[in-house]
Amino acid sequence: MFQRLRDREAVTDVQLQELSGTRGNITTAALLAAGIPPERKQIAAPEKVEAKELDVPLKLDLGTTSKSAIPAPKLSSI
């Protein structure tokens, strides 16, 4: 069934880039709503990666900052 769906529903690179941008924006909005300082977030441009079989390719970078940077907020749950 999965293969039939893949064969019938072609998804372009442009659509995938739009989806990744939307995911990034939604994730950022959730983090901001949870209390992270706006200066600690950054959304990079979508980057194409290759998938292996049924894997969902996703590249996520949670870069680090120096200890003198603004401390992370205490979150009870996300």
BAFI-3210 file (N, C-alpha, C; in Angstrom, 3 decimals, decimal comma, padded with zeros to 6 digits):
// residues 78
n [1|2|3|4|5|6|7|8|9|10|11|12|13|14|15|16|17|18|19|20|21|22|23|24|25|26|27|28|29|30|31|32|33|34|35|36|37|38|39|40|41|42|43|44|45|46|47|48|49|50|51|52|53|54|55|56|57|58|59|60|61|62|63|64|65|66|67|68|69|70|71|72|73|74|75|76|77|78]
n.u [000,820|001,932|003,884|002,252|000,986|003,185|003,870|001,666|001,389|003,271|005,846|007,300|010,621|010,403|007,983|008,733|010,709|009,130|007,557|009,528|010,302|007,924|007,716|009,982|009,242|006,949|008,040|009,836|008,006|006,715|008,830|009,418|006,984|007,218|009,051|011,758|014,434|014,120|016,490|017,982|017,182|017,308|016,639|017,753|018,342|016,445|017,829|018,757|018,738|019,668|017,486|017,196|015,691|012,756|013,155|012,759|014,183|015,884|017,431|018,727|019,947|021,131|022,720|025,426|026,165|028,310|029,142|028,641|026,464|022,921|021,042|019,231|015,657|013,693|011,750|008,651|007,199|006,946]
n.v [-001,184|001,245|001,640|001,900|004,295|006,033|005,808|006,966|009,554|012,008|013,934|017,019|018,528|021,192|021,222|019,625|021,262|023,425|022,147|021,471|024,034|024,922|023,087|023,874|026,503|026,033|024,502|026,366|028,332|026,884|026,482|029,138|029,808|028,182|029,510|030,032|032,329|034,684|035,375|033,098|031,316|030,004|029,559|027,566|027,429|025,091|021,864|019,497|016,042|012,604|009,816|006,542|003,818|003,388|005,368|008,582|011,416|013,712|016,531|017,884|020,441|021,218|023,431|024,607|027,002|029,386|029,151|031,574|032,541|033,318|031,641|028,546|028,348|027,038|024,303|022,788|020,950|020,031]
n.w [000,000|000,808|-001,175|-003,445|-002,863|-002,883|-005,566|-006,817|-005,755|-006,465|-005,088|-005,177|-005,113|-004,403|-002,976|-000,810|000,327|001,093|003,017|004,910|005,711|006,872|008,997|010,469|011,183|012,760|014,822|015,889|016,758|018,779|020,574|021,258|022,466|024,639|026,076|025,361|024,854|022,209|020,834|020,893|018,992|015,687|012,304|009,807|006,251|004,275|003,642|001,282|001,803|001,497|001,596|003,066|001,898|003,609|005,415|006,968|005,880|007,855|009,025|011,852|013,792|016,839|017,826|019,943|022,542|024,192|027,727|028,876|027,673|027,456|029,911|029,525|029,613|032,339|031,799|032,275|030,791|027,335]
ca.u [000,000|002,828|004,502|001,224|000,813|004,370|003,808|000,569|001,517|004,624|006,118|008,450|011,604|009,856|007,004|009,469|011,341|008,069|007,206|010,584|010,208|006,763|008,094|010,894|008,484|006,080|008,918|010,312|006,884|006,498|009,934|009,211|005,839|007,680|009,847|013,161|014,668|014,128|017,843|018,602|016,666|017,722|016,184|018,623|017,670|016,291|018,960|018,356|019,516|019,190|016,836|017,467|014,449|011,563|013,528|012,387|015,413|015,703|018,671|018,413|021,155|020,878|024,027|025,731|026,666|029,239|028,494|028,256|025,225|021,714|020,704|017,991|014,567|013,266|010,498|008,017|006,908|006,747]
ca.v [000,000|002,399|001,818|002,412|005,702|006,732|005,825|007,835|010,915|012,545|015,111|017,709|019,088|022,468|020,885|019,146|022,420|024,168|021,375|021,614|025,390|024,961|022,372|024,725|027,622|025,518|024,124|027,611|028,942|026,098|026,772|030,495|029,742|027,502|030,442|030,269|033,700|034,744|035,458|031,769|030,463|030,306|028,564|027,523|027,087|023,638|021,205|018,195|014,882|011,374|008,849|005,127|003,040|003,993|006,381|009,972|012,184|014,918|017,024|018,797|020,905|021,923|024,012|024,984|028,345|029,422|029,146|032,935|032,864|033,341|030,271|027,991|028,435|025,787|023,881|021,666|019,982|020,618]
ca.w [000,000|000,860|-002,493|-004,364|-002,547|-003,397|-007,029|-007,259|-005,240|-006,651|-004,279|-005,761|-004,184|-003,910|-001,933|000,368|000,955|001,769|004,203|005,916|006,234|007,759|010,212|011,227|011,752|013,820|015,934|016,490|017,483|020,000|021,494|021,765|023,382|025,850|026,851|025,015|024,394|020,739|020,282|020,914|017,919|014,328|011,337|008,629|005,003|004,088|002,987|000,768|002,236|000,881|002,487|002,820|001,856|004,185|006,396|006,717|006,068|008,653|009,608|012,944|014,464|018,095|018,104|021,319|022,778|025,328|029,034|029,240|026,964|028,259|030,319|029,002|030,584|032,946|031,200|032,967|029,735|026,004]
c.u [000,873|003,429|003,497|000,991|001,982|004,331|002,766|000,765|002,962|004,767|007,393|009,412|011,099|008,846|007,694|010,167|010,309|007,654|008,263|010,581|009,052|007,065|009,003|010,172|007,595|006,904|009,425|009,213|006,629|007,594|009,794|008,057|006,233|008,633|011,304|013,322|014,765|015,526|018,561|018,118|017,182|017,214|017,094|017,792|017,534|017,471|018,522|019,312|018,902|018,601|017,258|016,161|013,271|011,874|012,993|013,641|015,125|017,043|018,300|019,708|020,749|022,204|024,198|026,202|027,610|028,464|028,053|026,973|024,034|021,332|019,362|016,897|014,261|011,878|009,920|007,663|006,707|005,689]
c.v [001,260|002,679|002,361|003,898|006,523|006,856|006,815|009,290|011,392|013,827|015,749|018,192|020,404|022,210|020,416|020,300|023,272|023,462|021,543|023,015|025,524|024,249|023,222|025,873|027,174|025,138|025,363|028,282|028,211|026,377|028,170|030,535|029,082|028,376|030,611|031,710|033,721|034,774|034,106|030,875|030,949|029,186|028,658|027,167|025,566|023,068|019,815|017,117|013,641|010,433|007,438|004,373|003,799|005,059|007,754|010,804|013,478|015,302|018,078|019,162|021,704|022,485|024,447|026,433|028,298|029,465|030,546|033,377|032,830|031,904|029,825|028,102|027,062|025,454|022,715|020,560|020,726|019,822]
c.w [000,000|-000,513|-003,504|-004,119|-003,079|-004,901|-007,541|-006,883|-005,348|-005,841|-004,825|-004,688|-003,595|-002,797|-000,659|001,086|001,689|003,067|005,291|006,512|007,216|009,074|011,092|011,906|012,905|015,051|016,661|017,303|018,797|021,026|022,088|022,760|024,698|026,660|026,473|024,551|022,862|020,141|020,263|019,781|016,572|013,427|010,120|007,404|004,894|003,299|002,543|001,274|001,611|001,932|002,103|002,974|002,452|005,231|005,988|006,946|006,807|009,246|010,629|013,647|015,687|018,583|019,543|021,364|023,966|026,644|029,455|028,535|027,917|028,637|029,722|030,049|031,157|032,417|031,978|031,976|028,445|025,289]
res [m|f|q|r|l|r|d|r|e|a|v|t|d|v|q|l|q|e|l|s|g|t|r|g|n|i|t|t|a|a|l|l|a|a|g|i|p|p|e|r|k|q|i|a|a|p|e|k|v|e|a|k|e|l|d|v|p|l|k|l|d|l|g|t|t|s|k|s|a|i|p|a|p|k|l|s|s|i]
***
